[in-house]
C-alpha cells in the first residue's frame, strides 16, 4: 500500500483527526488548564435568548472574549447586564466546538468592584465582631413607652417621609427630631457617625433611628463605615437600624441594638400604636376601680369584725390580773409539796448510806502490806534475770565467729562462696576466699594434701 493511502496512525504517520475531535480535544485541554476564575470587563453585544440563556462579550481596551451564561445560572443573578456595564464574571474557559470559538462559560456575575467591597465588608465585620461590638449582651432594649424619637437620615430621602407617616399614624403623641445627614457619597460615613454622636451628646430622644431607603451595595456603603458602627455602640440611647430593603445587610445593622428590615419597620419597632396605649390605660383603669371597690369591701368587713371584738381596756386588765393571781397560787402549791417531799426523802437516803458504809481501814493496811511484798519479790526476780542475761551474753560472745577470727583463725570458702570443711573440696589451681578478722583475701592453691591419720 502506498504512502498516499496509509491508514491513520500507521507507523511513522501522525493520526488524522476530524474537526469535531480536534475541537473537543482543545475544549478539554482548556477546561483542564484554566480552573474557575474571576474575569473583569465591559459588557458588549448582550443578548437574552428566548431560552433564557445570556450571550455577550467581555472587552477591555486591548481585547475581547465571548461569554455565555445559561439560564440555570442566569436566574440567580441579581441584575440584568446592559451594554457598557462593567462586570466581573466567574467563568470556566472552554471552546464552543460547533464553531471552534473560544469562550467563557459564566457561572456567576456581579457588578465590577462589588467583590472587593464585599470582601472589605466581611473583613470589617469579623474585626468588629472580635472586639465585641456585636455582642447581644451589650445591646439595650427599646423603651416600653417612648415620648421622643430621633431620626438620622437625609432630609431629601424618601425613607424619611415613610418614617414620619408611620410615626404620625401609630404614635402622634411622640415628638420627632430629625438629625440631618447625607446617607450616600464621599464622606457620608464620617458625617453619619458625627450626626449620631451629636444626637447622643444632646440626649433629647428616647430612641434613635438610623435609616435609609434601598439601593446597591455602593449606595449603602456609608453604613458599612467603621466610624458609624462605633458611634452606634457608643450611643447612650437604643439605636434601631433600618437601612435598605429586607435583603440588605450593613455593618450598622450588626452594631445597632435592634435591626429593622426597612425604614418603615424601624418606625414600627420604635413605637407602640396610640390605640393600644389607650386600650391598655382603659383596662388598667377598670382593674383599678374593681380593685378599689374590693379593697373597700374587705376593709369594711374587717372594721365590723374588730368593732364586735372591741371591749373596755380596764375590763381586759382586770380579767388578766385575776388570771395572773390564780396562776401564782397554783404555782406556789405545785412547788411547795414536791420540794418538802424531796427533802425528807434525801435525809432518809443519807442516813441509810451512812449506816451501810464499810470500814476500809483494815483493807487499806492489807493492800499496803501486799504491795510492799510484791515490790520486794519483783526486785529479787529482776536481779536473777539480770544475772542470767549476763551469763548468756558471755556464752554468746564466746561463740561469736568474729572472736574466733580475732584469735588467728580464718574461714575458707570455695569459688561459689561455700565454706570449705575438707581438703577433698579443693583442687590445685583453685581460687579460694579467706575471711580474716580485719578483712578478706583471695588465694590460689598450688597443691592439696589430705591429712594422714
C-alpha positions in Angstrom: 0.0 0.0 0.0 1.4 3.4 -1.0 2.1 6.3 1.4 -0.9 8.3 0.0 -3.3 5.6 1.2 -1.7 4.9 4.6 -4.1 4.2 7.4 -4.4 6.9 10.2 -2.0 6.2 13.0 0.2 3.9 10.9 3.9 3.7 11.7 5.7 6.9 11.0 2.5 8.9 10.4 0.6 11.2 12.9 -3.1 10.4 13.5 -5.6 12.2 11.3 -8.3 14.0 13.5 -11.7 15.2 12.5 -12.6 18.8 13.1 -15.1 17.8 15.8 -12.5 15.6 17.6 -9.9 18.4 17.4 -12.3 21.0 18.9 -13.4 18.6 21.6 -9.7 17.8 22.5 -8.9 21.5 22.6 -12.0 22.2 24.8 -10.9 19.5 27.3 -7.4 20.9 27.3 -8.7 24.4 28.0 -11.0 23.3 30.8 -8.2 21.3 32.5 -5.7 24.1 32.1 -7.8 27.0 33.3 -9.8 26.5 36.5 -12.8 28.7 37.5 -11.6 32.3 37.7 -13.0 35.8 38.0 -12.7 37.9 34.8 -13.4 41.6 34.7 -14.5 43.5 31.6 -17.2 45.7 29.9 -20.4 44.1 28.6 -20.8 44.2 24.8 -23.4 42.7 22.4 -25.6 41.5 25.2 -28.4 39.2 24.0 -31.0 37.4 26.1 -32.3 34.4 24.2 -35.9 33.1 24.3 -34.5 30.1 26.1 -33.3 32.3 29.0 -29.6 32.0 28.1 -27.4 35.1 28.0 -24.9 35.7 25.2 -22.5 38.6 25.4 -18.8 39.7 25.0 -16.4 41.0 27.6 -14.0 43.5 26.4 -11.3 46.0 27.6 -9.1 48.4 25.8 -7.0 45.7 24.2 -9.1 42.6 23.6 -12.5 40.9 23.9 -13.8 37.4 24.6 -17.2 35.8 24.0 -19.2 34.6 27.0 -22.3 32.6 27.6 -24.4 32.2 30.8 -27.0 29.5 30.7 -30.5 30.0 32.1 -29.8 27.8 35.2 -27.1 30.2 36.3 -28.6 33.4 34.9 -31.7 33.1 37.0 -29.7 33.7 40.2 -28.2 37.0 39.0 -29.4 40.0 41.0 -29.3 42.3 38.0 -29.7 42.3 34.2 -26.5 43.5 32.5 -26.7 46.1 29.8 -24.4 47.4 27.1 -21.4 49.1 28.6 -21.7 47.8 32.2 -18.5 47.0 34.0 -18.9 43.5 35.4 -16.9 40.6 36.9 -17.8 37.1 36.0 -16.8 33.8 37.5 -16.2 31.6 34.5 -14.6 28.5 33.0 -12.5 28.8 29.9 -13.9 26.5 27.2 -14.4 26.1 23.5 -17.7 26.1 21.5 -16.9 23.0 19.4 -19.6 23.7 16.7 -17.9 26.9 15.6 -14.5 26.5 17.1 -14.9 29.7 19.1 -13.0 30.1 22.3 -15.4 31.5 25.0 -16.2 31.8 28.7 -18.8 29.6 30.4 -20.1 32.0 33.1 -21.1 30.6 36.5 -21.8 33.9 38.3 -21.9 37.6 37.6 -21.6 40.7 39.7 -21.0 44.4 39.2 -17.4 45.4 39.0 -15.9 46.3 42.3 -18.7 44.5 44.3 -16.3 41.6 45.1 -13.8 44.0 46.7 -16.5 45.8 48.6 -18.0 42.6 49.9 -14.5 41.3 50.9 -13.9 44.6 52.8 -17.3 44.3 54.4 -16.5 40.7 55.7 -13.1 41.8 57.0 -14.5 44.8 58.9 -17.4 42.7 60.3 -15.0 40.0 61.5 -12.7 42.5 63.2 -15.5 44.4 64.9 -17.2 41.2 66.0 -13.9 40.0 67.6 -13.8 43.3 69.5 -17.3 42.5 70.9 -19.1 45.4 69.2 -21.9 43.0 68.1 -22.4 41.1 71.3 -26.0 40.7 72.3 -25.2 41.2 76.0 -24.3 44.9 75.5 -27.3 45.8 73.4 -30.1 47.9 75.0 -33.8 47.1 74.9 -36.1 49.6 73.3 -38.1 51.5 76.0 -41.6 50.4 76.5 -43.0 53.9 76.4 -41.4 56.4 74.0 -42.1 60.1 74.0 -39.4 61.4 71.7 -37.8 59.7 68.7 -34.7 60.9 66.8 -34.1 60.1 63.2 -30.6 60.2 61.5 -31.2 60.4 57.7 -31.1 62.7 54.8 -34.0 65.3 54.7 -34.4 64.6 51.0 -34.7 60.8 51.4 -38.0 59.2 50.6 -37.5 56.9 53.6 -37.9 59.9 55.9 -41.4 60.6 54.7 -42.3 56.9 55.1 -41.0 57.0 58.7 -42.8 60.3 59.5 -46.0 59.0 58.1 -45.8 55.8 60.1 -45.0 57.7 63.3 -47.8 60.1 62.8 -50.2 57.2 62.3 -49.0 55.0 65.1 -47.8 57.4 67.8 -49.0 61.0 67.2 -48.1 61.8 70.9 -44.4 61.2 70.2 -42.1 64.2 69.5 -39.8 63.6 66.4 -36.4 65.2 66.0 -34.6 64.8 62.6 -30.8 64.9 62.7 -30.0 65.6 59.0 -27.0 63.8 57.4 -26.0 62.7 53.9 -26.5 59.0 53.5 -24.6 58.5 50.3 -21.5 59.7 48.6 -18.0 60.7 49.6 -17.5 61.3 53.3 -21.1 60.2 54.1 -19.9 57.6 56.6 -18.0 60.1 58.7 -20.9 62.6 58.6 -23.4 59.9 59.7 -21.1 59.0 62.6 -20.8 62.6 63.6 -24.6 63.1 63.5 -25.1 60.1 65.7 -22.5 61.4 68.2 -24.4 64.8 68.2 -27.7 63.1 69.0 -26.0 61.1 71.7 -24.5 64.2 73.3 -27.8 66.1 73.2 -29.8 63.2 74.7 -33.1 64.6 73.5 -34.8 61.4 72.5 -35.6 58.0 74.0 -34.7 56.0 70.9 -32.7 56.8 67.8 -33.5 55.6 64.2 -30.7 55.4 61.6 -32.4 54.8 58.3 -32.1 55.0 54.5 -34.0 53.5 51.6 -32.8 50.7 49.4 -30.0 50.7 46.8 -26.9 48.9 45.6 -24.0 48.0 47.8 -22.2 51.1 46.7 -25.3 53.2 47.6 -25.4 51.7 51.1 -21.6 51.7 51.7 -21.7 54.7 54.0 -23.4 52.4 56.6 -20.6 49.9 56.4 -18.2 52.5 57.7 -16.3 51.6 61.0 -16.9 55.1 62.4 -20.7 54.6 62.1 -20.6 51.3 63.9 -18.5 52.7 66.8 -20.8 55.8 67.0 -23.9 53.5 67.3 -22.2 51.4 70.0 -21.2 54.5 72.0 -24.7 56.0 71.8 -26.4 56.0 75.3 -29.9 55.5 73.9 -31.1 52.4 72.0 -30.4 52.6 68.2 -32.7 50.9 65.6 -31.1 50.4 62.2 -33.5 50.5 59.2 -31.2 50.6 56.1 -32.3 49.4 52.7 -34.7 46.6 52.0 -35.1 43.3 53.8 -32.2 41.6 51.9 -29.7 44.4 52.5 -27.4 43.9 55.5 -24.8 46.5 56.7 -22.3 46.8 59.5 -24.7 49.4 61.1 -27.4 46.6 61.4 -25.0 44.4 63.4 -23.9 47.3 65.7 -27.4 48.6 66.3 -29.4 47.5 69.3 -32.2 46.4 67.0 -32.3 45.8 63.2 -35.4 46.5 61.1 -35.7 45.2 57.6 -36.9 48.6 56.3 -37.1 52.2 57.5 -40.9 51.8 57.9 -40.4 48.7 60.0 -37.9 50.7 62.2 -40.6 53.3 62.9 -43.0 50.5 63.8 -40.4 48.8 66.2 -39.7 52.1 67.9 -43.3 52.8 68.8 -46.5 51.3 70.1 -49.8 52.4 68.5 -51.6 55.0 70.5 -54.8 53.0 70.3 -53.0 50.1 72.1 -51.9 52.5 74.8 -55.4 53.9 75.2 -56.8 50.4 75.4 -54.3 49.4 78.0 -55.0 52.5 80.0 -58.7 51.8 79.9 -58.1 48.2 81.0 -55.8 49.4 83.8 -58.5 51.9 84.9 -61.1 49.2 85.0 -58.8 46.9 87.0 -58.0 49.8 89.4 -61.7 50.5 90.0 -62.5 46.9 90.7 -59.6 46.6 93.0 -60.5 49.7 94.9 -64.1 48.5 95.4 -62.9 45.1 96.5 -60.5 46.7 99.0 -63.2 48.9 100.4 -65.5 46.0 100.9 -62.7 44.0 102.7 -61.8 46.9 104.9 -65.4 47.5 105.9 -65.9 43.8 106.9 -62.6 43.9 108.9 -63.8 47.1 110.7 -67.1 45.5 111.6 -65.4 42.3 112.9 -62.9 44.4 115.0 -65.7 46.5 116.4 -67.5 43.4 117.6 -64.4 42.2 119.4 -63.5 45.6 120.9 -64.0 45.7 124.8 -63.0 48.2 127.5 -59.3 48.1 128.3 -60.0 48.3 132.1 -62.1 45.1 131.9 -59.4 43.4 130.0 -56.8 44.4 132.5 -58.9 43.2 135.5 -59.6 39.9 133.8 -55.9 39.3 133.1 -55.0 40.3 136.6 -57.3 37.7 138.1 -55.9 35.1 135.8 -52.4 36.0 136.9 -53.3 35.6 140.6 -54.8 32.2 140.1 -51.6 31.1 138.2 -49.4 32.3 141.0 -51.4 30.3 143.6 -51.2 27.2 141.5 -47.5 27.6 141.1 -46.9 28.1 144.8 -48.9 24.9 145.6 -47.3 22.9 142.9 -43.8 23.7 144.1 -44.2 23.6 147.9 -45.3 20.0 148.2 -42.8 18.3 145.9 -39.9 20.3 147.4 -40.8 19.2 151.0 -41.2 15.5 150.0 -37.9 15.5 148.1 -36.1 17.0 151.2 -37.4 14.3 153.5 -36.5 11.5 151.1 -33.0 12.9 150.7 -32.5 12.8 154.5 -33.6 9.2 154.8 -31.3 8.1 152.0 -28.4 9.9 153.6 -28.9 8.0 156.9 -29.2 4.7 155.1 -26.0 5.4 153.2 -24.1 6.3 156.4 -25.2 3.0 158.1 -24.1 0.9 155.1 -20.6 2.4 154.5 -17.9 -0.4 155.3 -14.8 0.1 157.4 -11.9 0.5 154.9 -9.0 0.9 157.4 -8.1 -2.9 157.6 -8.3 -3.5 153.8 -6.1 -0.5 153.2 -3.4 -1.9 155.6 -3.6 -5.3 153.9 -3.2 -3.7 150.4 -0.2 -1.7 151.6 1.5 -4.8 153.1 0.9 -6.9 149.9 2.2 -4.1 147.7 5.4 -4.0 149.8 5.9 -7.8 149.5 5.2 -7.7 145.8 7.8 -4.9 145.3 10.4 -7.0 147.2 9.7 -10.1 145.1 9.9 -8.1 141.9 13.3 -6.7 142.8 14.7 -10.2 143.6 13.3 -11.6 140.3 14.8 -8.7 138.3 18.2 -9.3 139.9 18.1 -13.0 139.0 17.0 -12.2 135.4 19.9 -9.7 135.0 22.4 -12.3 136.2 21.1 -15.0 133.8 21.2 -12.5 130.9 24.8 -11.6 131.7 25.7 -15.3 131.7 24.0 -15.9 128.4 25.6 -12.8 126.9 29.1 -14.1 127.9 28.4 -17.5 126.3 27.1 -15.9 123.1 30.2 -13.7 123.0 32.4 -16.9 123.2 30.5 -18.4 120.3 30.8 -15.3 118.0 32.8 -16.2 114.8 34.4 -12.8 114.9 36.0 -13.6 118.2 37.4 -16.8 116.7 38.8 -14.9 113.8 40.5 -12.5 116.2 42.3 -15.4 117.8 44.0 -16.1 114.5 41.6 -18.5 112.8 40.2 -18.0 109.2 37.1 -19.0 107.3 37.8 -20.6 103.9 35.3 -20.5 101.0 35.4 -22.0 97.6 34.8 -20.3 94.3 31.0 -20.5 94.8 31.2 -19.0 98.3 30.5 -22.2 100.2 32.6 -22.9 103.4 35.4 -25.4 102.9 35.5 -28.1 105.6 37.6 -30.8 103.9 40.7 -30.9 101.6 38.7 -33.1 99.2 36.6 -30.0 98.4 39.7 -28.3 97.0 42.0 -28.9 94.0 45.1 -27.4 92.6 45.0 -24.0 90.9 41.6 -23.3 92.5 40.9 -19.8 93.9 39.6 -19.8 97.4 38.4 -16.9 99.6 39.8 -16.4 103.1 37.9 -14.3 105.6 40.1 -12.9 108.4 39.3 -10.8 111.5 40.1 -7.5 109.7 39.1 -8.3 106.1 39.2 -11.0 103.4 41.5 -12.2 100.6 41.6 -14.5 97.6 44.3 -17.1 97.3 45.3 -19.6 94.6 46.1 -23.2 95.7 49.3 -24.8 94.4 48.6 -28.3 95.7 46.2 -30.1 98.1 47.2 -32.8 100.6 44.8 -34.7 102.8 45.7 -35.2 106.5 47.2 -38.6 107.1 45.7 -40.3 110.3 
